[in-house]
């Protein structure tokens, strides 16, 4: 049991280091810097990440599933930062996430060769289903939903599958609605104002994965 937790911790730390390097490179290329006043939030995020790594082990997830979740846990806060500051989600970061997912998918298939069709269906079906859902939402919202959000949730579907990604989208919409109502009530924003959606996607992701949904 202790050995399994140590392996999970090592995988989580290694993933965090790799994602930190990637994030630093992307933010530097995009000309975005993290504000010092957000230091507390980064520390809180690190604590949540470590706690989640042990929760994933407690839930009995496979190593590759934990790595998939760890990658998104590291990536989403960074994408929230770029979306909140510049209202954009860097394509190069999404491309890197897709490449990492392909490596993880290869690892899953090599580890469990008899389940290769299940892994492919889960990944490709999740991406395709999420893309179609988000494109429909983009069209029905009269393009108020950013294409960056469409691409982000498509990539997340590639990692998580459609059903879990749908739950995360639902939670994200709830968090965004609550935030909007609160700020309208405080007269901090107007009902016609738009907000960066990636932070709410991050909140939905954290909630769903930590609760083991």
N, C-alpha and C positions, 0 to 999 in steps of 0.2 A: 504493500500500500504506500509506504513512504517513498519507495523507488518511483512509483507512478507519479506521485505529486512532484518529485524532483524533476522528472522528465518533462512534465507539464510546465514547471517553472522555468526550466532551461529553454524550452521551445518558446515560451512567452517572452522571455528576456531577449532571446536571439531575434525574434520577430520584431520586438520593440526597437532594437538597435538598427535593424535593416530599415524599418519604416522611418525611424528618426533621420537616418542619412538621406533617404529618398525625399522626405518632407523638407529637410533643410535645402536640398538641391533645388527642388521645385519652387519653394518660396523665394529662394535667391534669384532664380531665373525669372520669376514673375514680379520681382521687385516688391515683395510683401514681407514685412517684418512683424513679429509678434510684439504686442505692447507689454511693457513691464508690469502694468497694472493688472494684467491677466495672469501673472505668475501663480497666484493662488488657485486659479481655475486649472492651470496645467498640473499643479501638484495634486489637486483633487482628482483630476482625470487619471493621473498615474496611480493613485490609491485605488480608484474604481477598477482600473485595468488589472491590477494585481489581484484584487478580490475576485474579479470575474474569471481570471485564469484558474483559480482554485475552485470556483463554482462550476466551471466547465468540467473539471475533473470529477467533482462530486456528482454531476449529472450523468457521468459515464460516457461522455462524448469520445469519439475516436481522436487520435492524434491529429489527423488531417483536418477534421472538423474544427478542432480547437484552433488550429493554425488559421483556417479561413476566418473564424470569428475574431481572432487576435488581430489579423491584418486590418479588418474593417474597424475594429475598436481604435486602432492607431490612426487610420486614414481619415475617418469622418470628422474628428475635431479639427484637423488641419483644413479640410475642405470647408468646414463651417466658418473658419477664420477668413478664407479667401472669399467666400460668398458674402459674408457680413461686411467685409471691408470694401471689396471691389464689385460685389454682385456678379461674380463669375466663378465658375468651377473649372480649373485648368484642365484642358484636354490631355496634356502630357501626363498628368497625375492619373487620369482615368485609364490611359493607355498602359501605364505601368501596372495599375491594378489588374487589368486584363491579362497582361503577361504573367504576373505573379499567380493569378488564378489558373492559368494554363499549366504552370509548373506544379501547383498543388493538385490539379486534376490528374496530371500524369502520376504523381505520387500516390493518389488514391487508387488509381487503376492498377499500378504496379503492386501495391500492397494487397489489394483485393481484386484480382483479375477476373474472378467469376461474376463480379458485380459491375463490370465496366459499362454495360448498357444502362444500368440504373444511374451511375454517376453522370454519364453523358446526358441522359434524359433530364436529370435533376438540374444540371448546370445550364444546358441549352434551352430547356423548357422554361426555366426560371428567367433567363435573359429575354427570350422571345415574348413570354407572357407579360413580363414587366414593361417591356418596350411598347407593346400594343396597348396596354392599360394606360400608360403615361402619355402616349400619343393621343389617345382618345380624350384624356383629361386636358391635355394641352389644347386640343381643338375645341372642346366644349367650354373651356375657360376663356376662349378667344385670345389665346396666346399669353394669358396672364401668368401661367406657369412657365418658368424659364426652360429653355431647351437643355441648359446645364443640369437642371433637376431631372429631366427626362433621361439624360445620359447617365447620371449618377445612379438613379434607381434601376436602370437597366443593368449596369455593372453589378449593383448589389444583388439583383436577381440571379446573375451569373454565379455569385457566391452562395446565396442563401436558398435558392429555389423560389418558386412563385408564391406558394402559400404563406411562408414566413414573411416574405417581402411585402405581401399584401397587408398582413397584420401590421407591419412596421409603418407602411404608408398610412393606414387607418389611424394608428397612434399619433403619427406626425401631424395629421390634419387636426386631431383633437387638441394637441399641444399648441398648434398654430392658432386655432380658433380661440382657445382660452387666453393666449397671450394677446391676441388682437382685441378681444372684449375687455380685458384688463386695462390695456393702454388707451382704448377709446374712452373707457369710463374715467380714467385719470386725465383725459384730454391731452395725452402725449402723442396721439396720432389720430388721423381721420379714417373713416370707414373705407375711403377710396385709396388709402395708402397701401403700398405693397411692402413686404418684408422679405428678407433672405430666408429661404425655406430649408437650406441645408442644416442649420442648427436644430430645427425641429425634427428633421430626419435623423440626426444624431441622437436626439433625446428618445425618439421612437426605437432606434436600434438598441441603445443601452437598456431601455426598459424591457424590450422583448427578450434580449439575450440573457440578461441577468435573471429574469423570471423563468427562463428555460422554456419559453413558448415555442 
